[in-house]
Amino acid sequence: MEKAKLERFFEKAAHQHDRAADHYRHSARHLAKGEHTASAKERDRAIDHCEKVRIDEIGLRPDGMATDGRTKSEAA
């Protein structure tokens, strides 16, 4: 894989993780205010951003297989 493509992927992944962190912070603020529904929505958005990166990463692997423990436990 060419270096430029990997660099773009890593930049995109970092951006998605930054967005996820922002959603987790917002979730904590909502939870502190007792806004449980809004907090749950923010957590779901954070998880979605992390999932986007994980799916893209699987596409970059030559074998197309994920190696993190979550995938193995989800399959069980």
N, C-alpha and C positions, 0 to 999 in steps of 0.2 A: 504494500500500500504506500502511496506516495506521502511524503512528509507533510505537504501542505494540507492534504485531506485530514490527516491525523490531527494537525494543529487546529483546524476548524472544528473537528469533533470535540477536542478537549476544551476549546473555548466555549462551545455550545453546552457541553456537560457542566462546566464550571458555572455558566449562567443559570442553568436549570437548578443546580444545587443551591446557588445564591437565592433564587426565587423560592425554593423550598424552605430555606432558613427563614426568609421573610415571613412566609406563611406560618411557620411554627411560632415565630415571635408574636404575630397577630393572634394566633390561637391562644397563647398564654395570656395576652392582654384581655381577650374576651372571657377567658376562664376566670381571671381575677375579678372581673366585673359580674360574674355569675351568669354570663351569657353562654350557656352550654351548647346550644344549637349552633351558634355562630362559631364557637371554638371547634366543634366537630367538623364543620364545613372547611375551616382553614386547615385543619389537620389533613383532611381528605385531599385538598389542593396540593399540600406539601408532598404527600405520598404520590400523587399523580405526576408531579415534576420529577421525582426520583425514578419512577417507573419508566418515564419517557427515556431517560438516560440509559437505564438498564436494557431496555429493548433495543436502543440504538447500538449499545455495546455488543449485544449478542450478534447483531448483524455484521459487526466488524470482525468477529472471530472467524477464523478459517473453517472451523468445524461447526459453527453455528450453535454451540452448546454453552449454556451458562454454567459458571463454576461456583457461584456463591451458595451458601448453605440454605438460604431461603427457598431457592428453587427446588432443592432436593426435599426439604421438609414439606413444601406445598404439594409435591407430587405424591408424598406418602399418605 
